[in-house]
Structure formats: structure tokens, C-alpha cells
Amino acid sequence: MSSAAAALTDRSPEPGAEAPSLVVERLTTSIRIDRQWFDAVRDVSFEVHPRETLALVGESGCGKSLTALSVMGLLPEGVGRISSGRIMVDGTDMTAASTAEAQAMRGDRIGMIFQEPMTSLNPVLQVGFQIAESLVEHRGMSRREARQRALALMELVRIPAAAQRLDAYAHQFSGGMRQRVMIAIALACSPKVLIADEPTTALDVTIQAQVLALLADLQRREGLAVLLITHNLGVVAAVADRVIVMYGGDVVESAPVKEFFARPTHPYSEALLAAMPRVDRSADALAPIPGQVPTLADLPAGCRFQSRCALRIAKCAELPPLIPLAAAPAHGVRCWVRAP
Amino acid sequence: MNAPLLEVRGLTKTFKERRGWPIPTTVAVRALDRVSFDVGRGEALGIVGESGCGKSTVARACLRLITADAGSVRFDGVDVAAASAGALRAVRRRLQIVFQDPASALDPRQRIADALGESIRVHGIARGSDVTTAVLRLLDEVGLPPSAARRYPHEFSGGQRQRIGIARALALGPDLVFADEPVSALDVSVQAQILVLLDELRHRRELAFVFISHDLGVVRHFCQRVAVMYLGRIVEEGPVPAIFEEPLHPYTRLLKSSSPIPDPEQAVALGLQEGEPPSPVDPPSGCHFHPRCPFVMERCKASAPALEEVAPGRRVACYLFDETSRNGAGAVASPQ
């Protein structure tokens, strides 16, 4: 079966710049709380190219997962909606797509993996069947063909003794192996875009390192554009090419990953790094960010971080744009003080 | 050096469970296998390890929330395992626990004043209006406003709830607190607030901690000493930061190299090394880590190495650091 696994991955990378697989343009997503709509994601734009990993980072409630749900078209109806903006996946406008069209895109050209694989897998169906399901659905394969391909996929994600485990159930796998099954399902139809929402947060660190390595390897081979949602800046440093920091639904900083860690510029990004205890150095005193993320209803007008920011000035009452730094135009910062 | 505040020797616990369908069989999970450690007054000992390594069982067995099969726990000279009901009550005033998810440890229908006041009243520390005074003082100590007393747990954010959990652990004036993943459920910025608070308490009250965590960064920041557990056994123990600067046991090295660092220049080693922690139901023979160990030798499969002192204050359970083969390993930390 290893030849089948090899065939899956036999894609030579095309040289030169490629068109982005995922384009998000000025996305604003609103959610309803007590009959009132609040903008939980404001004016977010980014592109993800083949073989590129873009990390969306931030704390609970910053809008990173909501951005991912918007891209997938999985906002809960009546509670969340895309208020404005455009999302293009592999050339198709998801925001203009009908429900059926969006359904056809999901699992085919966009793959998804989530934090807790146990809640995403069906406990009463064999994992081989669950991997094969989308191949039958989207590719019209016969059950037998799909099963063969499911086996190749399980080998691709390096599940040991895959042939014996095709007919196993989710509870018979460990957390790390379940996440591999989820990755196999997500990659079944060779999607262009993979959305990974906290894919390793529930895993132990040694398993996290394995799963991240596997994802990076598959991304290279399959030419995937990966949108990685995470709260862990260590994970960002390990796998991302670009990073976008979100706070209160706004992009506050956007930069190539090396540039970001060399020069974290927004006061919030800086504070996040200073609040993180590190295993590689004996900490100077940790610097917690005072207060907590305000609820959507309490967010201040203008810069949303101003209520917790030490550098606040009068001008912060007005929302700054994402200002490119003079020294590094690819590095944008939404701050009047730091990027005047 | 004074006698340690908490002295744990050879603590062993096996859980029996009926598993399987349609014909269940009894399986034994050895959660703790001869675990020994000391905690000094005002000292924070970190216990790190991955899911299922038994780190939470340590706390429960020390507090006698579960009964250990073998081994002893001495707290300030009192044998906790053999203590009478009365003596145990006295010990528990001084030995408290903080959980990962304070929401599940607080009664949703009890106001904070009652949640904190209950134990103060039950243990006869204060009466009548003095209870309220004590509650307000506790709230102030953990950085919550007096108005918090009248509110219910659901009205608080995760970080604030953890402050309440800490206040409740402090209510009886303990000498040692078991903190079981106290910051794991919190966002980074809030996590730092709680760590700073715990550190203040440690200094102000000369409070000792057994700090259980899977996050090496947090442990390095908060603890003075660390014990690393793997499938029920302590495999390495030593002072911070030496144990992180130069980890000796191959498992500690793997843990360290797998821990993500926010710096792309020295990003985590994304080794594709396969192998997961084996099931504690059926652990490998000898050293439990041997199937994943890059330095495995024949003897590792046959018998488990004992936890031996290899440098002052540093203990390792690994044949690489055995007396007879020490000269070959050469990686022993120089005492500092």
C-alpha cells in the first residue's frame, strides 16, 4: 500500500509565485447577543498562498475562530452573519455561494481540523468509513475505491498498522492518533486550503510536536495553504510563515514570522510575549496584562485595546488603520503611538 | 536544613477498572509507582508530565482524597495515611488544593461569601460577623473587590473564578497548597496575573506549593524544584533552572525540546519521532520510557533503573547515569 501512499503525495511544487488559494477581503462578521448585533470581526483582510502557513493569534474572544468559521461558511444561522467583505477559496467566492455550493466546497477544496478530535469524529462509525465518506460524497468514488484510498491516507498520516485499524472506532485511538485521523479526513479530497483551529491544543507537548511536524510535511507535499488558528506563540514560531495578531475582532499586527518575533510592535503583541513564561529562559518577572478582554458590548470605540494599554493617548479614541512600518513595509501595526 | 514540610515515600496506587464490552475484564492501572519526594517550607515543587502520568493522583493520594496502596505521607511530622479522623481534620486545614477548573469546584448556587465563609465557620476559625471580615480580607488578598462576596460563580470570568478558588484554599491558613494545573485553562495574559498572585502568596505567607502542570514554561517560572513523571514514576528531579538548562533523563530532554518557544530562530524541534506514551494499563517492561528512548540499551528493557542522586540535589532514574557506566555518558550536570 505504500505505493498508493506515494501516489497521493506525488505532486511537484510549481516554481514561482502562485495565486493565493485563500483571499479574505475586508471581512466583517457580526454575532447577535440579546437581539443586538455586534461586530466580532472587523475589516479583516489577508491572503494565504499554496505552501504558506498564516497564523491567526489571540486570546479567547479575539475573533480568530469566528474568522475561520466565516471562511468555512459555518456561522450558526441567526446568531452569526457575514456583514460585509468577500472570501475567495481557490477562485470561488464563498460569500456569494449558495448553501449547496458552499457544501460542495467544504471537505473538497477546504479541509478543516478542530481542537478536540473526539467531538468531531462519529463514535459509532469506523474511522475508515469516515475517511472514505467525503470521497464518495465529493468524488463519486465507489465504496471499494474510497476504502483503498482511505487506507493510503491513514498511511500518509503515519497511523501505525493502518490496515488493521481501518475498521476501528474513534475511542480505540489515542488523542494524537485521533487528530491524525481528522487530518486524513481533511486531506481526503486533496483540498487547496486547510483550516486548523487549535489543532494541537488538547495534545501533550511531545504529541503536539509530532502532529505539527506531520502537518508541515503534508503541507509541503500537497501544496496546501494553511490557516492556523492558535493562542500559542510558541507554535506560531515553529510553523507559521506569517502571523496576524487579533484583539477584540481587529487585526492589530500583521507581519512575516521572523520580522514579528524580532520586532513585536503593537503594545498588545508585546504584552502577550511578556506575559508568556518560557522554558528556555529564567524569567524576568512576568508582566501580566492588566484587566481582561472586555465583552463585545463593552468594547471601547476607536482602538479596542486602549482600555488595557499603558501607552494610551487621546488619539486612541479614533481607530488607527493598519499602518506599514517604514523599516519593513510587510509589517503592519494598528497603533497611533507605535506606528505614527 | 530543617526537616521538610511534606515527606512522601514510596507512594503507590493501583486503580482497578472493569473495561470492555460485552464481556468486561478487570484491568489494573498503576497510577503511582513508588513515588518519593520532599517539599520544604515556602518551597514550590513542580510536578510535570503528560496526560496519564499520575501527576494528579499524587495530589489526591497526599491529601488522602484517595487511599494509597502503599507508601507514606508525612506532613510536618504527622503521618497523613495513618491519621485519625480528628488528626486528619487538623492536617487538612493546613493542606489545601486548587483545581484546574474552578467553575466545577464551586457550587453554582452558592454566593462567594458562603463559598469562602463555610469552611471558616466549620473549622471554627471565626464566628458571626467576623466571618464576613475574614471573607473580605481573603477577597482583597487575591485581588477581588468586596462586592464579589455577594455574587455567584457564573458572574465571574475564568481568571476571577480561579482567584476565588485560591481564596478558598487560603481560607484556613494552609502551609501547603496542591495546585493542580491552576492556570492551564486561562488565556496567557490572565495566566500571568494568577502566577504573579501565587508567587506573592508564596512569599507573603511562606506558603509551600506542589504545582502540577504539563507546561514546562510555567513550571520554570514558578517553581524552585521540579519532579518529572512518566507513567507513574518520577524519572528525574532537580532544581530550577538546572533541570531545564541541562536535562539529563532522555524523557526530560524530549519534553524540553518539544516545548514551543516563541522564537523562530530556535523554534521547537519538530521531530517526527514516532511513538506515543504507552497505555498505563500495560506499561512496557523495565524503564517505561525505553520504547521511545533514542539511547535504549538491553538492560533498560529488563529492569527499571532506580532514582539515584547523580549530582547534589539532582536525581535521575536512567542507566545512562548509572555509577558503572557514568564515565561513558559524561552528561552529568556540574553542581553549581
Interface residues (C-beta under 8 A of the other chain):
Chain A: E59 S60 R158 P160 S174 G175 G176 M177 D204 V205 T206 I207 Q208 A209 Q210 L212 A213 L214 A216 D217 H231 N232 L233 G234 V235 V236 A237 A238 V239 V257 K258 F261 A271 L272 L273 A275 M276 P277 R278 V279 D280 S282 A283 A285 L286 A287 P288 I289 Q292 V293
Chain B: E50 S51 S157 G159 D187 V188 S189 V190 Q191 A192 Q193 L195 V196 H214 D215 L216 G217 V218 R220 H221 F222 V240 P241 F244 L254 L255 K256 S257 S258 S259 P260 I261 P262 D263 P264 E265 Q266 A267 V268 A269 L270 G271 L272 Q273 E274 E276 P277
